Amino acid sequence: MRVLFSSLTTRGRSFLAAGGAAMVCGLAIPEPDLVRVGALLVLLPVVSALLARRSRYRLSCSRRLDPPRVPAGQPTAVTARVENISRLRTSVLLAEDITPYSLGSRPRFVLDEIEAGGNRELSYQIRTETRGKFTVGPLRIRVADTFGLVEISRSFRETSTLVVTPKIVPLPRATAASSWLGEGDGGMRTISAIGEDDAAPRLYQDGDGLRRVHWKSTARYGQLMVRREEHQWRNSASVFLDTRRSAHSGSGPSATFEFAVSAAASIGAHLSGEGFRTRLITDAGEIAPRGTFDDTLLDMLAVISPSRDVSLAAGSSALASAGGQLIAVVGRLSTEDARQLAASRRGNAPAMALLIAVSAWTMESAAQDTTTTADILSAAGWRVAVVTAGTPLASAWQVLHRPADRPLLFGGANATGSPGAAGGNGTSGVSGGKEPGGELR
């Protein structure tokens, strides 16, 4: 009986209360007609509830997200398909898809009567600026009677997961100085072109296939030359993200942590697209791959949060053993942190750092700490770009790869607004993506 009455709407309960009061008054007066009216008011919601609960509609629901993983700020289309698999024709149904309030208001639909074997499709879009993993669903169906006295809700079990990744900024194809890669010609090679050994020819031997004949070398040496076995390799890179809470500040669009996460995601996606074998490393160590690197990168950065670690020791150790190019996105670094990070570079491997100026610093300490950190990294062969949370990432990426044969000013004024301070060799500053002259060179 309690379950029966729980399905009554406010109108149904009002009918029930009014009917009960009318019956009591009719018996007290006495007035038989008033008793009959009261009985009718009581029976109407009770009968409606019984009929609604006896309506055994068999419905199925499936949902599709297109795409199931999107960058923050981009929409995804949700399509829910409700199918009537029973032999009964349904009444009018009210449908509501249960979604987190961070994705906006919950979509609601009114479904006309669904014939036996028929179906209805419900479509809507979701857009959010907040990264993370969100559960979409389940779909809730509400069955109501004609008089609006009874409302019964039934939910499907099926849910879908929407992954909202950090904002991915397209980065330009940049060049890296050849001296970084141990080459001696002093030229420039595009990063995307690095990745395959030149085939060295050798003299032809019996049994070698004609397909391996290297005709240019044959003409040069005057003897039949063939290609050696080519060892294909792809350049490797490690993307380091400083997630320490103490290294970042701010909240909302100006938060340096969110800028750092977006920068790491954009750089990692760019390098992966250029054919690099890439690793993702944080201050806690290397992130174990789960499937492809793109999947690991986006899925992990979608849910990553500031850590309570205070040291970069574990991350720097993992970075040093990873090898290949090093690209670090860091916040505030102490002198010891900067030395640990600088020491993670091995040999002539390219090493670049986006140093994010944190607004929580005072003007004086910001200029001093930023300059000290940049000098330590630059002395170890790193290229450093000082940025803020509002700096265009594409401009900072270009600055990191621009040849720097002289010290540059931190954007004419350092990232905190103090007078410009000279950086070390290979150090540059970005303030809105511009140099002191006011244009990107």
C-alpha positions in Angstrom: 0.0 0.0 0.0 2.9 2.4 0.8 4.4 1.8 -2.7 1.0 2.4 -4.2 0.6 5.8 -2.5 4.2 6.8 -3.2 3.3 7.0 -6.9 0.6 9.6 -6.4 1.3 13.2 -7.5 0.5 16.3 -5.5 -2.9 16.4 -7.3 -3.6 12.8 -6.5 -2.8 13.2 -2.9 -5.0 16.3 -2.8 -7.9 14.3 -4.3 -7.3 11.6 -1.7 -7.2 14.1 1.2 -10.3 15.9 0.0 -12.2 12.7 -0.5 -11.4 11.5 3.0 -12.5 14.8 4.5 -15.7 14.8 2.5 -16.5 11.3 3.7 -15.9 12.1 7.3 -18.1 15.2 7.1 -20.8 13.3 5.2 -21.0 10.7 7.9 -21.0 13.3 10.7 -23.8 15.5 9.3 -25.1 12.9 8.0 -25.2 13.6 4.3 -25.2 10.5 2.0 -24.5 12.5 -1.2 -21.4 14.1 0.4 -20.2 10.6 1.4 -20.6 9.4 -2.2 -18.6 12.4 -3.6 -15.9 11.7 -1.1 -15.7 8.1 -2.0 -15.4 9.0 -5.7 -12.5 11.4 -4.9 -10.7 8.6 -2.9 -11.3 5.9 -5.5 -10.1 7.9 -8.5 -6.4 8.2 -7.6 -6.3 4.7 -6.1 -7.7 3.1 -9.3 -5.4 5.3 -11.4 -2.4 4.1 -9.4 -3.5 0.4 -9.8 -3.9 0.7 -13.5 -0.6 2.5 -14.0 1.3 -0.2 -12.1 -0.4 -2.9 -14.1 0.9 -1.4 -17.3 3.8 -3.7 -17.9 5.6 -1.9 -20.7 8.7 -3.7 -21.9 11.1 -1.0 -23.1 14.8 -1.1 -24.0 17.2 1.8 -24.3 20.5 2.3 -26.0 22.7 5.4 -26.1 25.4 6.7 -28.5 27.9 9.5 -27.9 29.4 11.1 -30.9 32.3 11.5 -30.1 32.7 9.8 -26.7 35.8 11.9 -26.0 36.0 15.6 -26.8 38.3 18.5 -25.8 36.8 21.0 -23.2 34.5 23.5 -24.9 33.6 21.2 -27.8 30.1 19.7 -28.1 29.2 16.0 -28.3 26.0 14.6 -29.6 24.0 12.2 -27.5 21.4 10.0 -29.1 19.2 7.7 -26.9 17.0 5.2 -28.6 13.9 3.9 -26.8 12.3 0.8 -28.2 9.0 -0.8 -27.2 9.6 -4.6 -27.2 6.2 -5.5 -25.8 2.9 -6.2 -27.5 1.2 -3.3 -25.8 1.0 0.2 -27.1 2.4 2.7 -24.5 0.8 5.8 -23.3 2.4 9.2 -23.4 5.9 8.9 -21.7 8.0 11.6 -20.1 11.8 10.9 -20.5 14.7 12.5 -18.7 18.3 11.6 -19.2 20.2 11.8 -15.9 23.4 13.9 -16.4 25.7 15.7 -14.0 24.7 19.3 -13.4 28.2 20.4 -14.5 27.1 19.4 -18.0 24.1 21.7 -17.9 20.4 21.2 -17.3 19.0 17.7 -17.7 17.3 17.1 -21.0 13.6 16.2 -20.9 11.4 14.9 -23.6 7.7 14.0 -24.1 7.3 10.8 -26.1 4.1 10.1 -28.0 2.5 6.7 -27.7 5.0 4.1 -29.0 3.4 1.3 -30.9 4.4 -2.4 -30.4 7.8 -2.9 -31.9 8.2 0.8 -32.5 11.0 3.1 -31.3 11.8 6.8 -30.7 15.1 8.6 -30.8 16.0 11.4 -28.4 18.9 13.7 -29.4 20.6 16.5 -27.7 24.1 18.1 -27.3 26.4 18.4 -24.3 29.1 21.0 -24.0 31.3 21.8 -21.0 34.4 23.8 -20.2 35.3 21.4 -17.4 37.6 18.4 -18.1 36.9 15.1 -16.5 35.0 11.8 -16.9 31.2 12.1 -16.7 28.5 9.5 -16.5 25.6 10.1 -18.9 22.5 8.3 -17.9 20.6 6.3 -17.0 17.4 7.3 -18.9 14.4 7.7 -16.6 10.9 7.1 -18.0 7.9 8.5 -16.2 4.4 7.1 -16.8 1.5 9.4 -15.9 -2.2 8.8 -16.1 -4.6 11.1 -18.1 -5.7 13.1 -15.0 -2.2 13.7 -13.7 -3.0 11.9 -10.5 -0.3 9.2 -10.7 3.3 9.3 -11.9 5.5 6.2 -11.9 9.3 6.5 -12.7 11.4 3.7 -14.1 15.1 3.9 -14.9 17.2 1.9 -17.3 20.5 0.5 -16.2 22.6 1.5 -19.2 24.9 4.5 -18.8 27.6 6.0 -21.0 30.9 7.6 -20.1 31.9 11.0 -21.6 35.6 11.9 -21.4 36.3 15.6 -21.6 40.0 16.2 -22.2 41.9 19.4 -21.7 41.8 21.9 -24.5 44.1 20.8 -27.4 45.8 23.7 -29.1 47.1 23.0 -32.6 50.9 23.6 -32.6 52.9 24.7 -35.7 55.6 22.4 -37.1 58.8 23.8 -35.6 62.5 23.2 -36.3 65.2 22.0 -33.8 68.8 23.0 -34.1 70.9 20.1 -35.4 73.6 20.6 -32.7 71.0 19.3 -30.3 70.9 16.0 -32.0 74.6 15.5 -32.3 74.9 16.4 -36.0 77.8 18.4 -37.2 76.5 20.1 -40.4 75.1 23.0 -38.4 71.9 22.9 -40.5 68.3 22.7 -39.4 66.0 19.8 -39.7 62.3 19.8 -39.1 61.3 17.8 -36.0 58.8 15.8 -38.0 61.6 14.8 -40.4 63.8 13.3 -37.7 63.1 9.6 -37.3 64.8 7.4 -39.9 68.4 6.4 -40.4 70.1 7.1 -43.7 70.7 3.8 -45.5 74.4 3.2 -46.0 75.3 1.2 -49.1 77.7 -1.8 -49.4 79.1 -3.9 -52.2 76.9 -6.3 -53.9 77.1 -10.0 -52.8 75.8 -13.2 -54.3 72.3 -13.7 -53.2 71.3 -10.1 -52.8 68.1 -9.1 -54.5 68.0 -6.6 -57.3 65.4 -4.6 -55.4 68.1 -3.6 -52.9 70.5 -2.2 -55.5 71.3 1.5 -54.7 71.7 2.9 -58.2 73.0 6.3 -57.1 75.8 4.8 -55.1 76.5 2.3 -57.9 77.0 5.3 -60.3 79.1 7.1 -57.8 81.5 4.2 -57.0 81.4 2.4 -60.3 80.6 -0.9 -58.6 77.3 -2.6 -57.9 76.1 -1.3 -54.5 73.2 -2.4 -52.4 71.5 -0.9 -49.4 72.3 -2.2 -46.0 69.6 -3.5 -43.8 67.8 -0.4 -42.7 67.0 0.0 -39.1 63.9 2.0 -38.8 63.5 4.1 -35.6 61.4 6.9 -34.4 62.7 9.7 -32.3 61.5 9.6 -28.7 60.3 12.4 -26.5 59.2 12.8 -22.9 56.6 15.3 -21.8 57.0 16.3 -18.2 54.1 17.9 -16.3 54.6 19.5 -12.9 51.4 18.8 -11.0 52.4 19.9 -7.5 49.9 22.1 -5.8 52.6 24.3 -4.4 53.9 25.1 -8.0 50.6 26.6 -9.2 48.1 29.2 -8.2 44.7 30.7 -9.3 41.4 29.2 -10.2 39.1 29.3 -13.2 40.4 30.4 -16.6 43.5 32.1 -15.1 44.6 28.9 -13.2 48.1 28.0 -14.0 47.5 24.3 -13.4 44.8 24.2 -16.0 47.1 26.0 -18.5 49.9 23.5 -17.7 47.6 20.5 -18.3 46.3 21.9 -21.6 49.9 22.7 -22.6 51.1 19.1 -21.8 48.1 17.6 -23.7 48.7 19.8 -26.8 52.4 19.1 -26.9 52.0 15.4 -26.3 49.3 15.2 -29.1 51.5 17.2 -31.4 54.6 15.0 -30.9 52.5 11.8 -31.2 51.0 13.1 -34.5 54.5 13.8 -35.8 55.6 10.2 -35.3 57.4 10.5 -31.9 57.5 7.7 -29.4 56.3 9.7 -26.5 56.1 9.3 -22.7 54.1 11.2 -20.1 55.9 11.9 -16.9 54.7 13.8 -13.8 56.5 14.8 -10.6 55.4 11.4 -9.2 57.0 9.4 -12.1 56.1 8.0 -15.5 52.5 7.3 -16.3 52.1 3.7 -17.3 50.7 3.4 -20.8 47.2 2.1 -21.3 46.8 1.3 -24.9 48.1 3.9 -27.3 49.9 7.0 -26.1 47.1 9.3 -27.3 44.6 7.3 -25.2 46.9 7.4 -22.2 47.6 11.1 -22.5 44.1 12.2 -23.0 42.4 9.9 -20.5 44.9 10.6 -17.7 45.0 14.4 -18.3 41.2 14.5 -18.3 41.1 13.5 -14.6 44.5 14.6 -13.3 44.4 16.9 -10.3 47.0 18.8 -8.3 49.2 16.6 -6.1 50.5 17.2 -2.6 54.1 16.3 -3.6 56.7 18.9 -2.7 59.7 17.4 -4.6 60.6 16.7 -8.2 63.0 14.0 -7.3 60.9 11.1 -8.6 59.8 12.9 -11.7 63.3 14.1 -12.5 64.7 10.6 -12.1 62.1 9.1 -14.5 62.8 11.9 -16.9 66.6 11.3 -16.9 66.1 7.5 -17.6 63.5 8.1 -20.4 65.9 9.5 -22.9 65.1 11.4 -26.1 63.8 14.9 -26.3 62.6 16.5 -23.1 59.7 19.0 -22.9 58.8 20.2 -19.4 55.8 22.2 -18.4 56.5 23.5 -14.9 55.3 26.1 -12.4 57.2 27.6 -9.6 60.6 25.9 -9.0 63.0 26.2 -6.1 66.7 26.3 -6.8 67.0 22.6 -5.8 64.0 21.7 -8.1 65.6 23.6 -11.0 68.9 21.8 -10.5 67.2 18.4 -10.4 65.3 19.1 -13.6 68.3 20.5 -15.3 70.3 17.4 -14.5 67.7 15.1 -16.1 69.1 16.1 -19.6 71.5 13.6 -21.0 74.1 14.3 -23.7 73.0 16.5 -26.6 69.3 15.7 -26.3 67.0 18.7 -26.9 65.5 20.0 -23.7 62.8 22.6 -23.5 60.8 24.1 -20.6 57.7 26.2 -20.4 58.2 28.1 -17.2 54.8 29.3 -16.0 54.9 32.5 -13.9 52.7 32.1 -10.9 50.7 35.2 -9.9 50.8 34.3 -6.2 54.5 35.3 -6.1 55.3 38.9 -5.2 56.7 41.0 -8.0 60.2 41.0 -6.5 60.4 37.3 -5.7 58.8 36.4 -9.0 61.4 38.2 -11.0 64.2 36.7 -8.9 62.9 33.1 -8.8 62.0 33.1 -12.5 65.4 34.5 -13.5 67.3 32.0 -11.3 65.3 29.0 -12.6 65.8 30.1 -16.2 69.5 30.6 -15.7 70.0 27.2 -14.1 68.1 25.4 -16.9 69.8 27.4 -19.6 73.2 26.7 -18.2 72.4 23.0 -18.6 71.5 23.4 -22.2 67.7 23.8 -21.8 65.7 26.3 -23.8 63.2 28.2 -21.6 60.2 30.3 -22.4 58.6 32.2 -19.5 54.8 32.3 -20.0 51.6 33.1 -18.2 48.2 31.5 -18.1 47.1 33.8 -20.8 50.0 33.2 -23.2 49.1 31.7 -26.6 50.6 28.3 -26.5 51.4 28.2 -30.3 53.5 31.4 -29.9 55.4 29.9 -26.9 56.0 26.7 -28.9 57.6 28.7 -31.7 59.8 30.7 -29.3 61.1 27.4 -27.8 62.3 26.2 -31.2 63.7 29.5 -32.5 67.5 29.6 -32.6 68.8 31.9 -29.8 72.4 33.0 -30.1 72.1 35.8 -27.6 70.3 36.5 -24.3 66.8 37.7 -24.8 64.6 39.8 -22.5 61.6 38.3 -20.8 59.1 39.8 -23.3 60.5 43.3 -22.5 58.9 42.9 -19.1 58.9 39.8 -17.2 55.8 37.7 -16.8 54.9 39.4 -13.5 55.1 42.9 -14.8 58.5 43.7 -13.3 61.2 45.4 -15.4 62.8 43.1 -18.0 65.5 40.7 -16.9 68.0 39.1 -19.2 67.8 35.4 -19.5 70.6 33.0 -20.1 71.6 31.5 -23.4 68.6 29.9 -25.1 66.2 31.6 -22.7 63.3 33.6 -24.0 60.1 35.1 -22.6 56.6 35.1 -23.9 54.1 37.8 -23.0 51.1 37.3 -25.3 53.4 35.6 -27.8 55.4 38.8 -28.6 59.0 39.9 -28.3 60.1 43.3 -26.9 59.6 44.8 -30.3 55.9 44.0 -30.2 55.9 41.3 -32.9 56.7 37.6 -33.0 59.9 37.0 -34.8 
